[in-house]
């Protein structure tokens, strides 16, 4: 397994954070179990299309997360009158969550689009 292929599947380790949701009252941690789907990239044949849509999805996730972080921090500080640290924590949390969500949805979209396109080409 190449380093690049390992890195594509490595976000699956985030699913281990879901265990916190099982052993505590914080059930939001159960959402991390969705990351287990990223392990599939260890078993998928890597090609240019896969690399392109993973890079495109990562870029979308990054920029959406950064925009969300800025907006959430400013909103929480000025509108909710939170302290600087609380506003920053809220911004970082929401930014990271949005980045992960956008990356996951975008990757799934490109994956489904590629699979559906392949199926349409195979049928006469």
N, C-alpha and C positions, 0 to 999 in steps of 0.2 A: 504494500500500500504506500503510495507516495505521500509526501507531506501535504501537498495540496488537497488530495482526496481525504486525508485525515482531518484537515481543517474544515472541509465542507460538512463532515459529519459530527465534528466536535461540539457544536451547540446542543447536541442531544444530551450532553452531560448536565445541562441546565435542568433536565427532568428530575435529577436527584433532589433538587430543591422542593419538589412536590411532596417528598417524605415529611417535610416540616408540616405541611397541611394535614397529613394523616395523624401525626402525633401531637398536634396542638389544636387550639381553637381557631387559628388563623386559616380559614378555608380558602382564602385567595391564593395560597401557595399551591393548591391543587392545579391551578392553571399551568404550572410549569410542566406538568406531565405531557402537555401537548408537544413539548420540545423533543420527545422521544422519536418523533417522526423524522428528525434530522439524521438519525443513524442510517437511514436508507441510502444516503449518499455514499456510504462505504461500499455498497453493493451494486451501485449503478455504474454502468460504463461511462467514463468521463470523456466528453468530446467538446468541441468548440461551442456548440449550442448550450450545453450545460453550464460551461464556464461563463458564457455571455449572460445567460439569464440569472445566474447567481450573482454576478457582478452588478448587473442592472438592479436586481432586487436589493442588494446591500446598499447601493448608492441611494435608492429611493428611501429605504429605511433610515439611513443616516441623516439625510436632509430633512425628512419629516420629523424625526426625533429631535434634531437640533432646533427646528422651528417651534415645535411644541414645547421644548424646554424653555426657550426664551419667552414665549407667550405666557406659559403657566407661571413662571417665576415673576414676571412683571405683574400679571393679574393678581397673584396671591399676595404680593408685597403691597401694591397700591390699592387694590379693591378690597381685599380681605384684611388688610392691615396686619399681616403676619410679620414676624420678625425676619431679619435677613436670612438667618439659618433655616428657619422653617420654610420660607419661600423658595430657597435654593433646593432644599430636600424635596419639596413638592415638584419643582421644575425638573430635577434630575429623575425623579421616579416616573413622572408622566412621560418625559422625553424618552426614557429607556423603554417603557412599556409600548409607546407608540412606534418606536423604531423596530422593536421586535415584532409587533403586530403587522406593520407594513411590510417588513421583510418576509414574514411567513405567508401572508396573503399573496404578495407579489410572486414569490417562488412557487406557491401552489398554482397560481394562475398560469404562469409560464409553463409549468410542468404539465398541467391539464391541456393547455393549448397545444403543446408539442405532441402529447399522446393522441389527442383527438385528430390532429392533422395527420399523424401517421396512420391512424385507423382509416381515415377517409381516403388516403392514397392507396392503401392495400386493397380496398374493395373495388371491384371493377365497375 
